[in-house]
Amino acid sequence: MSNKLTPKKKEIYIIYPQAQISWLNSGEPFSEQFQDFYFSTDGGYQETEYVFLKPNQFPERFYLQHNSSSAATISIGETGFGTGLNFLVTLYYWLQIPTAKHTVHFISTEKYPFTKIQLQKVYQTFSSHWPQLTELCELLLSFYPDVFNNKRTFTCQFAHDNFKLTLLTGDACEQLNILAASKTVIFDAWYLDGFAPSKNADMWSQKLFNVIYKLSKTGTTLSSFTAAGFVRRGLIESGFRIKKIPGLGKKREILTGFYPLNIA
C-alpha cells in the first residue's frame, strides 16, 4: 500500500495586483506603476469639485431628482477609482440632501486597487486636510476588503442603501465591456480620471471611449481632467460632443461633454 496521502482538492486564490505606492512626507501617495500622483493636498478636494462634479451638474442634479415625482437611480461611472476621493466628495454632497428619495449607483474601475492598510494611511491625510470627509472615510474602510482575490467586484451601500458603490477591479476596458454585455446599467454621468495619458495610455484608448459611449444615453455628461488633443478627438469619434473649458490652478484646460440627441 502506498504511504502517499490522497491529494485533496485545492482552492486556489488569485491575488490581483495592488497599487505600488511610495509616500511623500505630506502623506500623499505616489504611484510607482505610473510615476504620477493620485491627488494633491494643495487643492485636491477643490479639483474634484471643479473637474468632475461641476461639469456633470452635481449636486444640482441630485436636488432636481430629489424634487421630481420619480425615484429613479442616477448612475455615475468612473475610470480610475484610486484613493476614492471623487467618490467620497460625491457622496458628501449627496448626503447634504435631507431624506433623499432617489438612489445613486457609483461604479468605478481600478486595475491596481489600494490595500486596506494603504487606504487607512491615505485617509489620515484626507482627515487632516478635509475633515468633512473623515466620517465617510471611516465608513468606507469598514466595508473595504482586506485583499482583492478571486472576487473582482466589490459592492457596498450607504445611507439606508440609497447610495451604492461598486468597484470593478481589473482593466477598465475589459470590465466595462463585461458590464455592457450584461445590459444592466446605462450611465448618466462619467468621471474620466485615469493618470495622465503620457503615463497611462490604456485609460485613454479609442476602445475605452467606444464602450463608454455604448454605456451612455441621450443627455449623459462626462468630464476629464486632461484636455489632450487625441483624447478630445477620440471622444468625439466615439459620438460625444466635447469642448474645452478653463481649468483650475495650474491646469490650463479640461474637457467636458455630453451624449447628443439623435435627431436622424
C-alpha positions as CSV (number, residue, x, y, z in Angstrom):
1,M,0.0,0.0,0.0
2,S,1.3,3.4,-0.9
3,N,2.1,5.7,2.0
4,K,1.2,8.7,-0.1
5,L,-1.8,10.6,1.0
6,T,-4.6,11.1,-1.5
7,P,-4.3,14.7,-2.7
8,K,-7.2,16.9,-1.7
9,K,-8.8,19.4,-3.9
10,K,-7.0,22.7,-3.6
11,E,-8.8,26.0,-3.6
12,I,-6.5,28.4,-5.5
13,Y,-6.8,32.2,-4.8
14,I,-5.5,34.6,-7.3
15,I,-4.4,37.8,-5.7
16,Y,-4.7,40.7,-8.1
17,P,-2.0,43.3,-8.5
18,Q,-2.2,46.1,-5.9
19,A,-1.1,49.7,-6.0
20,Q,2.6,50.1,-5.6
21,I,3.0,53.2,-3.5
22,S,5.7,55.5,-2.2
23,W,4.8,58.3,0.2
24,L,5.7,61.9,0.4
25,N,6.3,63.5,3.8
26,S,3.0,65.2,3.4
27,G,1.3,61.8,3.3
28,E,0.4,62.0,-0.4
29,P,0.7,58.7,-2.3
30,F,2.8,58.4,-5.4
31,S,2.1,55.6,-8.0
32,E,5.3,53.7,-8.7
33,Q,3.5,51.9,-11.6
34,F,2.6,55.1,-13.4
35,Q,5.1,57.6,-11.9
36,D,2.3,60.0,-11.1
37,F,0.4,61.4,-8.1
38,Y,-3.1,60.4,-7.1
39,F,-4.0,63.7,-5.7
40,S,-2.5,66.9,-4.1
41,T,-3.3,68.1,-0.6
42,D,-3.0,71.5,-2.2
43,G,-6.4,71.7,-3.8
44,G,-7.2,68.1,-4.4
45,Y,-10.7,68.4,-3.0
46,Q,-11.4,71.6,-4.9
47,E,-10.1,69.9,-8.1
48,T,-12.6,67.1,-7.7
49,E,-15.4,69.7,-7.3
50,Y,-14.3,71.7,-10.3
51,V,-13.3,69.0,-12.7
52,F,-15.9,66.3,-12.0
53,L,-18.9,67.5,-10.0
54,K,-19.4,70.9,-11.6
55,P,-19.3,69.9,-15.3
56,N,-21.6,67.0,-14.6
57,Q,-24.0,69.4,-12.8
58,F,-23.7,67.9,-9.3
59,P,-25.0,68.4,-6.8
60,E,-27.7,70.3,-8.8
61,R,-28.9,67.1,-10.5
62,F,-29.2,65.4,-7.1
63,Y,-31.6,68.2,-6.0
64,L,-33.6,68.0,-9.3
65,Q,-34.0,64.3,-8.9
66,H,-34.9,64.7,-5.2
67,N,-37.7,67.2,-6.1
68,S,-39.1,65.2,-9.0
69,S,-42.0,62.8,-8.8
70,S,-39.9,59.8,-9.8
71,A,-37.4,57.9,-7.7
72,A,-35.0,56.9,-10.5
73,T,-31.4,55.9,-10.0
74,I,-28.6,58.2,-11.0
75,S,-25.7,56.1,-12.3
76,I,-22.2,57.6,-12.2
77,G,-19.3,55.9,-14.0
78,E,-15.6,56.5,-13.2
79,T,-12.4,55.3,-14.8
80,G,-9.8,55.2,-12.1
81,F,-11.0,54.8,-8.5
82,G,-7.6,55.5,-7.0
83,T,-8.0,56.7,-3.4
84,G,-11.7,57.1,-3.8
85,L,-11.6,60.9,-3.5
86,N,-14.1,61.6,-6.3
87,F,-16.5,59.0,-4.8
88,L,-16.2,60.4,-1.3
89,V,-16.8,64.0,-2.4
90,T,-19.8,63.0,-4.5
91,L,-21.2,61.0,-1.6
92,Y,-20.6,64.0,0.8
93,Y,-22.7,66.3,-1.5
94,W,-25.4,63.8,-1.9
95,L,-25.7,63.5,1.9
96,Q,-26.5,67.2,2.1
97,I,-29.9,66.5,0.7
98,P,-32.3,65.6,3.6
99,T,-34.2,62.4,3.2
100,A,-33.2,61.9,-0.5
101,K,-35.7,59.6,-2.1
102,H,-33.7,58.8,-5.2
103,T,-30.7,56.4,-5.4
104,V,-27.2,56.8,-6.7
105,H,-25.0,54.0,-8.1
106,F,-21.4,54.9,-8.3
107,I,-19.5,52.4,-10.5
108,S,-15.7,52.7,-10.7
109,T,-12.9,50.7,-12.3
110,E,-9.4,50.2,-10.8
111,K,-6.7,48.0,-12.2
112,Y,-4.4,48.4,-9.2
113,P,-6.6,48.8,-6.1
114,F,-5.2,50.1,-2.8
115,T,-5.0,47.7,0.1
116,K,-7.0,48.5,3.2
117,I,-3.8,49.4,5.0
118,Q,-2.7,51.8,2.3
119,L,-6.1,53.4,2.3
120,Q,-6.0,53.9,6.0
121,K,-2.8,55.9,5.6
122,V,-4.3,57.9,2.8
123,Y,-7.4,58.7,4.8
124,Q,-5.4,60.0,7.7
125,T,-4.1,62.6,5.2
126,F,-7.7,63.3,4.0
127,S,-8.9,63.8,7.5
128,S,-6.2,66.3,8.3
129,H,-6.9,68.4,5.2
130,W,-10.6,67.8,4.6
131,P,-12.2,66.9,7.9
132,Q,-15.6,66.9,6.4
133,L,-14.7,63.5,4.8
134,T,-13.5,61.9,8.0
135,E,-16.7,60.0,8.8
136,L,-17.1,58.9,5.2
137,C,-13.6,57.6,5.0
138,E,-14.1,55.6,8.2
139,L,-17.4,54.2,6.8
140,L,-15.8,53.1,3.5
141,L,-12.9,51.5,5.3
142,S,-15.4,49.5,7.4
143,F,-16.7,47.9,4.2
144,Y,-13.4,47.7,2.2
145,P,-11.9,44.2,1.8
146,D,-8.5,43.4,3.3
147,V,-7.4,41.9,0.0
148,F,-8.8,41.5,-3.5
149,N,-8.7,37.9,-4.7
150,N,-11.0,35.8,-6.9
151,K,-13.9,38.1,-6.3
152,R,-13.2,41.1,-8.6
153,T,-16.3,43.1,-7.8
154,F,-16.6,44.9,-4.5
155,T,-20.0,46.5,-3.7
156,C,-21.2,48.4,-0.6
157,Q,-24.1,50.6,0.2
158,F,-24.5,53.8,2.3
159,A,-27.3,55.9,3.8
160,H,-30.1,53.4,4.1
161,D,-29.0,51.6,0.9
162,N,-29.7,54.6,-1.3
163,F,-26.1,55.2,-2.3
164,K,-24.2,52.2,-3.7
165,L,-20.6,51.9,-4.6
166,T,-19.4,49.1,-7.0
167,L,-15.7,48.8,-7.6
168,L,-14.7,46.7,-10.6
169,T,-11.1,45.6,-10.2
170,G,-9.2,45.0,-13.4
171,D,-8.6,46.6,-16.8
172,A,-11.2,49.4,-17.3
173,C,-12.0,48.4,-20.9
174,E,-12.4,44.7,-20.1
175,Q,-14.6,45.4,-17.1
176,L,-16.8,48.0,-18.8
177,N,-17.3,45.6,-21.8
178,I,-18.5,42.9,-19.4
179,L,-20.9,45.5,-17.9
180,A,-22.1,46.5,-21.4
181,A,-22.7,42.9,-22.3
182,S,-24.8,42.4,-19.1
183,K,-27.1,45.3,-20.2
184,T,-27.8,46.1,-16.5
185,V,-26.9,49.7,-16.4
186,I,-26.8,52.9,-18.5
187,F,-24.8,55.8,-17.1
188,D,-26.0,59.4,-16.5
189,A,-22.5,60.8,-15.9
190,W,-18.8,59.9,-16.3
191,Y,-15.7,60.9,-14.4
192,L,-12.7,60.1,-16.6
193,D,-9.8,60.1,-14.1
194,G,-7.0,57.9,-15.2
195,F,-3.4,59.0,-14.8
196,A,-2.0,61.4,-17.4
197,P,-2.3,59.9,-21.0
198,S,1.5,60.1,-21.3
199,K,1.8,57.7,-18.3
200,N,-1.3,55.5,-18.7
201,A,-2.3,55.3,-22.3
202,D,-4.7,52.3,-21.8
203,M,-7.0,54.6,-19.9
204,W,-7.4,56.9,-22.9
205,S,-7.8,54.4,-25.7
206,Q,-10.4,54.6,-28.5
207,K,-11.7,51.2,-27.4
208,L,-12.4,52.5,-24.0
209,F,-14.1,55.7,-25.3
210,N,-16.3,53.5,-27.5
211,V,-17.6,51.3,-24.7
212,I,-18.2,54.4,-22.5
213,Y,-20.4,55.8,-25.3
214,K,-22.1,52.4,-25.6
215,L,-22.9,52.6,-21.9
216,S,-24.4,56.1,-22.2
217,K,-27.6,57.6,-23.4
218,T,-29.0,61.0,-24.6
219,G,-28.1,63.6,-22.0
220,T,-25.3,61.6,-20.4
221,T,-22.5,64.0,-19.4
222,L,-18.8,63.5,-18.9
223,S,-15.7,65.4,-17.8
224,S,-12.0,64.8,-17.8
225,F,-9.0,66.4,-16.2
226,T,-7.0,66.1,-19.4
227,A,-7.5,68.2,-22.4
228,A,-5.1,66.3,-24.7
229,G,-6.0,66.6,-28.3
230,F,-6.2,62.9,-29.1
231,V,-8.5,62.4,-26.1
232,R,-10.8,65.1,-27.3
233,R,-10.8,63.7,-30.8
234,G,-11.3,60.2,-29.6
235,L,-14.3,61.1,-27.5
236,I,-15.8,63.0,-30.5
237,E,-15.2,60.0,-32.8
238,S,-17.0,57.7,-30.3
239,G,-20.1,60.0,-30.5
240,F,-19.8,62.6,-27.7
241,R,-20.0,66.4,-28.1
242,I,-16.8,67.7,-26.5
243,K,-15.5,71.1,-25.6
244,K,-12.6,72.6,-23.7
245,I,-13.2,74.8,-20.7
246,P,-10.8,76.7,-18.4
247,G,-9.0,74.5,-15.9
248,L,-8.3,75.1,-12.2
249,G,-5.0,76.3,-10.8
250,K,-2.0,75.0,-12.8
251,K,-4.3,73.1,-15.1
252,R,-5.0,75.3,-18.1
253,E,-7.9,73.4,-19.6
254,I,-10.1,70.4,-19.0
255,L,-12.7,68.6,-21.2
256,T,-16.4,68.3,-20.8
257,G,-19.0,66.8,-23.0
258,F,-22.4,65.0,-23.4
259,Y,-24.2,62.4,-25.4
260,P,-26.2,64.4,-28.0
261,L,-29.8,63.9,-29.0
262,N,-30.0,61.7,-32.1
263,I,-32.3,63.7,-34.5
264,A,-31.7,61.5,-37.5
